[in-house]
């Protein structure tokens, strides 16, 4: 009998186990179905939240992208406006400098012409001065020559007069006697 005991006790235990197992299996299936339903609901909620989050993220991304594009356009426009302003300022400065350069070139040309006229006038005045100095020098030479001729003539006339008897002084008269009284 002891041998049957080895078979009967596991069989009884198996029967008790099967009773509990079958009773619990229905509960477990109900719990598993509820769990699967809960998981499906959570997954649906998560999918819905994910879709909402993705839509919101997509909207935010689009908004940020448009803001970035607008900012880039604004920065590009500011940069272009700044560049245009600098180019206009440079062009105005260049035009002003060119106008000043033309004005100064004309002034230089006029002053050069005036300077040339003054040099010509100076040269003619210097030549005229030289001519007058030459005439004065010639007049002085002629005067000196004339004075020399006059002096020579005077010397000649005085030499002739010295040699002539008419110009000799008579001897002085005898001196009157002196009274001794």
C-alpha positions as semicolon CSV with decimal commas, in nm:
position;residue;x (nm);y (nm);z (nm)
1;X;0,000;0,000;0,000
2;X;0,278;0,224;0,048
3;X;0,341;0,221;-0,318
4;X;0,000;0,359;-0,393
5;X;0,060;0,635;-0,160
6;X;0,327;0,764;-0,384
7;X;0,079;0,784;-0,668
8;X;-0,234;0,890;-0,480
9;X;-0,092;1,184;-0,291
10;X;0,045;1,355;-0,606
11;X;-0,282;1,277;-0,786
12;X;-0,481;1,438;-0,504
13;X;-0,256;1,731;-0,504
14;X;-0,293;1,750;-0,881
15;X;-0,672;1,742;-0,843
16;X;-0,664;2,017;-0,578
17;X;-0,428;2,212;-0,796
18;X;-0,651;2,170;-1,101
19;X;-0,955;2,286;-0,904
20;X;-0,775;2,596;-0,789
21;X;-0,614;2,639;-1,127
22;X;-0,939;2,625;-1,323
23;X;-1,111;2,860;-1,077
24;X;-0,820;3,101;-1,089
25;X;-0,772;3,064;-1,465
26;X;-1,105;3,225;-1,536
27;X;-1,022;3,505;-1,295
28;X;-0,677;3,532;-1,448
29;X;-0,819;3,546;-1,798
30;X;-1,059;3,818;-1,685
31;X;-0,773;4,004;-1,520
32;X;-0,556;3,951;-1,829
33;X;-0,836;4,080;-2,052
34;X;-0,881;4,378;-1,821
35;X;-0,507;4,426;-1,819
36;X;-0,492;4,404;-2,201
37;X;-0,784;4,648;-2,223
38;X;-0,602;4,881;-1,980
39;X;-0,284;4,847;-2,184
40;X;-0,476;4,914;-2,506
41;X;-0,642;5,218;-2,344
42;X;-0,306;5,340;-2,212
43;X;-0,151;5,279;-2,552
44;X;-0,437;5,467;-2,717
45;X;-0,397;5,750;-2,465
46;X;-0,022;5,748;-2,520
47;X;-0,072;5,745;-2,897
48;X;-0,320;6,031;-2,864
49;X;-0,081;6,223;-2,640
50;X;0,202;6,143;-2,880
51;X;-0,004;6,265;-3,174
52;X;-0,098;6,580;-2,984
53;X;0,264;6,631;-2,876
54;X;0,387;6,568;-3,231
55;X;0,128;6,806;-3,371
56;X;0,222;7,066;-3,112
57;X;0,592;7,006;-3,178
58;X;0,529;7,031;-3,552
59;X;0,337;7,356;-3,501
60;X;0,612;7,488;-3,274
61;X;0,875;7,382;-3,526
62;X;0,684;7,553;-3,806
63;X;0,639;7,862;-3,591
64;X;1,009;7,867;-3,497
65;X;1,103;7,802;-3,858
66;X;0,887;8,095;-3,974
67;X;1,027;8,313;-3,696
68;X;1,380;8,209;-3,796
69;X;1,308;8,281;-4,162
70;X;1,153;8,616;-4,067
71;X;1,452;8,696;-3,843
72;X;1,695;8,596;-4,118
73;X;1,501;8,809;-4,366
74;X;1,501;9,101;-4,120
75;X;1,875;9,061;-4,055
76;X;1,943;9,030;-4,429
77;X;1,730;9,340;-4,495
78;X;1,909;9,534;-4,220
79;X;2,243;9,419;-4,356
80;X;2,141;9,517;-4,711
81;X;2,007;9,852;-4,589
82;X;2,329;9,913;-4,397
83;X;2,532;9,815;-4,703
84;X;2,320;10,040;-4,926
85;X;2,356;10,328;-4,678
86;X;2,733;10,281;-4,665
87;X;2,753;10,259;-5,044
88;X;2,541;10,575;-5,075
89;X;2,765;10,752;-4,823
90;X;3,077;10,633;-5,006
91;X;2,927;10,741;-5,340
92;X;2,835;11,080;-5,196
93;X;3,185;11,118;-5,048
94;X;3,339;11,010;-5,378
95;X;3,120;11,250;-5,574
96;X;3,205;11,530;-5,333
97;X;3,575;11,447;-5,354
98;X;3,558;11,432;-5,734
99;X;3,379;11,768;-5,743
100;X;3,637;11,914;-5,506
101;X;3,918;11,763;-5,714
102;X;3,771;11,914;-6,031
103;X;3,730;12,250;-5,858
104;X;4,084;12,237;-5,725
105;X;4,217;12,122;-6,063
106;X;4,044;12,420;-6,227
107;X;4,182;12,649;-5,957
108;X;4,529;12,503;-6,008
109;X;4,494;12,549;-6,384
110;X;4,381;12,911;-6,340
111;X;4,660;12,979;-6,091
112;X;4,914;12,814;-6,322
113;X;4,800;13,035;-6,609
114;X;4,814;13,338;-6,381
115;X;5,160;13,233;-6,260
116;X;5,279;13,194;-6,620
117;X;5,141;13,541;-6,699
118;X;5,318;13,680;-6,392
119;X;5,644;13,508;-6,494
120;X;5,611;13,659;-6,843
121;X;5,532;13,996;-6,693
122;X;5,828;13,963;-6,456
123;X;6,052;13,864;-6,744
124;X;5,937;14,160;-6,954
125;X;5,982;14,394;-6,655
126;X;6,326;14,247;-6,589
127;X;6,418;14,292;-6,956
128;X;6,281;14,649;-6,949
129;X;6,475;14,717;-6,629
130;X;6,786;14,572;-6,792
131;X;6,730;14,791;-7,100
132;X;6,690;15,099;-6,882
133;X;6,999;15,009;-6,683
134;X;7,183;14,961;-7,011
135;X;7,066;15,304;-7,131
136;X;7,165;15,460;-6,798
137;X;7,505;15,291;-6,818
138;X;7,550;15,410;-7,177
139;X;7,446;15,761;-7,075
140;X;7,697;15,752;-6,789
141;X;7,967;15,629;-7,026
142;X;7,876;15,901;-7,278
143;X;7,874;16,163;-7,002
144;X;8,211;16,040;-6,879
145;X;8,344;16,045;-7,236
146;X;8,201;16,395;-7,281
147;X;8,356;16,511;-6,956
148;X;8,687;16,361;-7,064
149;X;8,659;16,538;-7,402
150;X;8,573;16,865;-7,229
151;X;8,862;16,821;-6,987
152;X;9,099;16,737;-7,274
153;X;8,975;17,038;-7,466
154;X;9,020;17,257;-7,163
155;X;9,370;17,117;-7,116
156;X;9,446;17,173;-7,484
157;X;9,314;17,527;-7,474
158;X;9,504;17,601;-7,155
159;X;9,823;17,455;-7,306
160;X;9,780;17,674;-7,615
161;X;9,704;17,969;-7,406
162;X;10,017;17,906;-7,207
163;X;10,212;17,888;-7,523
164;X;10,052;18,196;-7,675
165;X;10,204;18,535;-7,608
166;X;9,875;18,701;-7,588
167;X;9,778;18,522;-7,289
168;X;10,099;18,584;-7,107
169;X;10,078;18,836;-6,839
170;X;10,291;19,141;-6,882
171;X;10,564;19,170;-6,636
172;X;10,453;19,345;-6,328
173;X;10,519;19,722;-6,316
174;X;10,812;19,834;-6,117
175;X;10,732;19,894;-5,763
176;X;10,699;20,261;-5,658
177;X;10,983;20,395;-5,461
178;X;10,937;20,409;-5,100
179;X;10,965;20,729;-4,920
180;X;11,186;20,742;-4,635
181;X;11,055;21,042;-4,469
